Every structure is written in structure tokens, then in C-alpha cells.
Amino acid sequence: MNFIPALLTNLDKQDIITSDFWASQFSSFTPMNVALVLILAVVIGLIISFVYKLTYRGVLYSPQFSMVLIMLTLVTAPVVMAIGSNVALSMGMVGALSIVRFRTAIKEPLDTCYMFWAITMGILLGAQQYVIALVVVIGIGAILILMSYMRFRHPNAYLLVVHYQLSDNERENVEANVEAVLRSSSHKYRIRSKTVTRGGAELTVEVRLGNDTKIVGRMLGVNGVQDATLVACQNETGA
């Protein structure tokens, strides 16, 4: 317990009540700077989250990931402010981050880009490069929205599942009629799987469609088709 008196003696020497101590604490930044950085971090994080929601083309949108983007910007900014020009503190921060292991797998590669974008914005704000941060977030956001609009104009990918139950000869006629509907309704289609059982057959086709999803109704109009299901999909390879 001898370290407690030594610690108190050291604190007495520093005299934390004096103005010199607080002046040294606020030598690099002031409470106004901290408040400004946090406010801008929230605003820029909201912009990144809005762009992510606007350009998202996956199956299930996750509001929690949008909150993660805001928190990444908000947390990174004060960390960079604290590091500042202190080499020892920056090296300690790098060593601490090197032992962190993230166990959550990121399914979409584009989500990783958004995470790096949020961290970069936090670094710029922490370095008090406010103008650069605003220009970068507006520029990147506009480019992503434009690219998303150009991608949105391409036909969307769907999986069409068709069930039919007929004899072998009639099944060939049904498949010919199904392919005729695919050729007339889809920009591009590709058979993914075909299952034939004693009770019937199942055909899974990847189709490229625009906003018109009436192909399901056209399939039900084919004599012999029992049901048709259209499911939105997104290939990991981007094909």
C-alpha cells in the first residue's frame, strides 16, 4: 500500500487544482472543438447512413448496420483528437488495435467500403480537417448515388421457381411453353436447377427483369403449371 502515499505526493506536486494543469489539458483542443467535432461526426455519419440506405440493393436492409456507420464516425473522431501529435500515444493505440479481432463476418463487400468511409471521415474530423471532410463526404455520396442509379437501371436478378406435374410427353410441352414465356418476358435467363420426381417436376431459373414482375402470372397461364414463385436474389460474384 506504499504506492498510495507516493501517488498522493505526486498529485500534490502537479497541483491539479491550479490553472497550469487545466491549461496543459486543453493545450491541443478546447471543449468547443470537441463539441464541434462530435456534432459534425453525427451529421456526416447520418449522411453516410442515408447514402447506404438509398443505394442498398441487397435482400434485407439492416438498420443496425446504419447505426454502426454513425458510431464508427463518432468514435473514430475523438480517438484521433486524443492521439494528436503524441507519438507514444499513437503507437500505444496501434498496439491496442492490433489485438482486436472482429468475429462478425461481413457478407457484402460493399459494406466494408462503407465502414472504411465512416472511419476515414472520423479521422478527417479528428484531425480538424472540417472542409476536406465535408467535401469528401458530399463527393463520395454523390458518386455512390450516381453509380447506384446506373446499376439500378440494369435488370434485377430473380429466382423463378415453377412446379408442374404431368406425364413425360406433356412435361416436354410444358417446358417448351415455359421457355417461350421466359424468352418473351426476361432480358436474360439461366436454368439453375431442375428436379424431377414421381410426383412432378421443379424448375429453378435465374431471370433478369426490370420493374415488371408479371412473369408469374404469365407462368400460371401455361397449361400444366401448378404454381410459380419469384424471389429476389443477389449473386455474391456479381454475375
C-alpha positions in Angstrom: 0.0 0.0 0.0 3.0 2.3 -0.1 2.2 3.4 -3.7 -0.9 5.4 -2.4 1.1 8.0 -0.5 3.6 8.2 -3.3 0.7 8.8 -5.7 -0.8 11.5 -3.5 2.6 13.2 -3.2 2.9 13.2 -7.0 -0.6 14.7 -7.3 0.4 17.3 -4.8 3.4 18.2 -6.9 1.2 18.6 -10.0 -1.4 20.5 -8.1 -4.3 19.6 -10.3 -6.4 22.5 -8.9 -4.1 25.1 -10.5 -4.8 26.6 -13.8 -1.5 25.3 -15.2 -2.8 21.7 -15.1 -6.0 22.6 -16.9 -4.1 24.7 -19.4 -2.0 21.7 -20.3 -5.1 19.6 -20.6 -6.7 22.0 -23.1 -3.5 23.0 -24.9 -4.3 20.9 -28.0 -8.1 21.3 -28.1 -10.9 23.0 -26.3 -14.4 21.9 -25.2 -15.8 23.9 -28.2 -13.6 21.9 -30.6 -14.7 18.6 -29.1 -18.4 19.6 -29.3 -17.9 20.8 -32.9 -16.2 17.5 -33.9 -18.9 15.4 -32.3 -21.7 17.4 -33.9 -20.0 17.1 -37.4 -19.4 13.4 -36.8 -23.1 12.8 -36.1 -24.1 14.8 -39.2 -21.6 13.1 -41.5 -22.5 9.7 -40.0 -26.1 10.4 -40.8 -25.2 11.3 -44.4 -23.2 8.1 -44.8 -26.1 6.1 -43.3 -28.6 7.8 -45.6 -26.5 7.1 -48.7 -26.1 3.5 -47.6 -29.9 3.1 -47.2 -30.5 4.8 -50.5 -28.0 2.7 -52.5 -28.7 -0.6 -50.8 -29.6 -3.3 -53.3 -29.5 -6.4 -51.1 -32.4 -8.5 -49.9 -32.7 -7.4 -46.3 -31.7 -3.9 -45.2 -30.2 -3.7 -41.7 -30.9 -0.5 -39.7 -28.4 -1.7 -37.2 -25.6 -1.5 -39.7 -26.6 2.1 -40.4 -26.2 2.8 -36.7 -22.8 1.1 -36.8 -21.7 3.5 -39.6 -22.7 6.5 -37.4 -21.0 5.2 -34.4 -17.8 4.4 -36.3 -17.6 8.1 -37.4 -18.5 9.3 -33.9 -15.9 7.1 -32.1 -13.0 7.5 -34.5 -13.0 11.3 -34.4 -12.3 11.8 -30.7 -9.7 9.0 -30.8 -7.7 10.8 -33.5 -8.1 14.1 -31.5 -6.7 12.4 -28.4 -3.7 11.0 -30.3 -2.8 14.3 -32.0 0.9 14.6 -32.4 1.7 12.3 -29.4 3.9 9.6 -30.9 3.9 7.4 -27.8 0.1 7.5 -27.5 -0.3 6.8 -31.2 2.0 3.8 -31.0 0.1 2.5 -28.0 -3.2 2.9 -29.9 -1.9 0.9 -32.8 -0.7 -1.8 -30.5 -4.1 -1.9 -28.7 -6.0 -2.1 -32.1 -3.7 -4.9 -33.3 -5.1 -7.3 -30.7 -8.7 -6.7 -31.6 -10.4 -9.5 -33.5 -13.8 -8.9 -35.2 -15.8 -12.1 -35.2 -18.8 -10.8 -37.3 -18.5 -11.8 -40.9 -19.4 -9.1 -43.5 -21.4 -10.7 -46.2 -21.4 -7.8 -48.7 -18.1 -6.4 -49.9 -19.7 -3.0 -50.4 -20.5 -2.9 -46.6 -16.7 -3.0 -45.9 -16.3 0.1 -48.2 -18.9 2.0 -46.2 -17.1 1.1 -42.9 -13.8 2.4 -44.3 -15.6 5.5 -45.5 -17.0 6.2 -42.0 -13.6 5.6 -40.4 -11.9 7.9 -42.9 -14.5 10.6 -42.1 -13.8 10.2 -38.4 -10.0 10.5 -39.0 -10.5 13.8 -41.0 -12.8 15.2 -38.3 -10.4 14.2 -35.6 -7.6 16.0 -37.4 -9.9 19.0 -37.6 -9.9 19.0 -41.4 -13.6 20.1 -41.5 -13.7 21.4 -45.0 -12.0 18.4 -46.5 -14.3 16.1 -44.6 -17.5 17.9 -45.9 -16.2 17.9 -49.5 -15.2 14.3 -49.3 -18.5 13.0 -47.8 -20.6 15.0 -50.3 -18.4 13.9 -53.3 -18.3 10.3 -52.4 -22.0 10.3 -51.6 -22.9 11.8 -54.9 -20.7 9.3 -56.8 -22.3 6.3 -54.9 -25.8 7.6 -55.6 -25.0 8.1 -59.3 -23.4 4.6 -59.6 -26.3 3.1 -57.8 -28.8 4.7 -60.2 -26.8 3.4 -63.2 -26.8 0.0 -61.6 -30.5 0.2 -60.8 -31.3 0.7 -64.5 -29.8 -2.8 -65.2 -32.3 -5.7 -65.0 -32.7 -7.0 -61.5 -31.9 -10.7 -60.7 -34.7 -13.0 -59.5 -35.1 -16.7 -59.0 -38.2 -18.1 -60.6 -39.4 -21.5 -59.3 -42.0 -23.3 -61.3 -43.8 -26.5 -60.3 -45.7 -28.7 -62.8 -47.0 -32.3 -62.7 -47.7 -34.1 -66.0 -46.7 -37.2 -67.9 -43.3 -37.3 -69.7 -44.7 -36.2 -73.1 -46.8 -33.5 -71.7 -43.9 -32.3 -69.5 -41.8 -31.6 -72.5 -44.6 -29.4 -73.9 -44.9 -27.6 -70.6 -41.2 -26.9 -70.5 -41.3 -25.6 -74.1 -44.1 -23.2 -73.2 -42.3 -22.1 -70.0 -39.1 -21.3 -72.1 -41.3 -19.4 -74.5 -42.6 -17.2 -71.7 -39.1 -16.7 -70.4 -37.8 -15.6 -73.8 -40.7 -13.1 -74.2 -40.6 -11.7 -70.6 -36.9 -11.8 -69.4 -33.9 -9.9 -70.6 -31.8 -12.9 -69.8 -32.4 -16.2 -68.1 -30.4 -19.2 -67.0 -31.6 -22.6 -65.6 -30.1 -23.1 -62.1 -31.6 -26.4 -61.2 -34.2 -28.9 -62.4 -35.7 -31.6 -60.1 -37.9 -34.4 -61.5 -39.8 -36.7 -59.1 -42.6 -39.2 -59.5 -45.0 -36.5 -58.2 -43.9 -33.8 -60.6 -41.1 -31.5 -61.5 -39.5 -28.3 -60.2 -37.6 -25.9 -62.4 -35.5 -23.1 -60.9 -34.5 -20.3 -63.3 -32.5 -17.2 -62.8 -34.2 -14.3 -64.7 -33.2 -10.7 -65.3 -36.2 -8.5 -65.1 -36.9 -4.8 -64.8 -39.8 -3.5 -62.6 -42.2 -5.8 -64.4 -42.9 -8.9 -62.4 -45.9 -10.1 -64.3 -44.0 -13.1 -65.4 -45.5 -15.1 -62.5 -49.0 -14.5 -63.9 -47.9 -15.5 -67.4 -46.4 -18.7 -66.0 -49.7 -19.6 -64.3 -51.3 -19.1 -67.7 -49.3 -22.0 -69.1 -51.3 -25.2 -69.2 -49.9 -27.7 -66.7 -48.1 -25.2 -64.4 -49.3 -25.7 -60.8 -47.6 -22.7 -59.2 -44.8 -20.2 -59.8 -42.7 -18.3 -57.2 -40.5 -15.2 -57.8 -37.7 -14.5 -55.3 -35.3 -11.6 -55.4 -31.7 -12.7 -55.3 -28.2 -11.1 -55.3 -25.3 -13.1 -56.6 -22.1 -12.8 -54.5 -20.0 -12.8 -57.6 -22.0 -10.0 -59.1 -22.7 -12.0 -62.3 
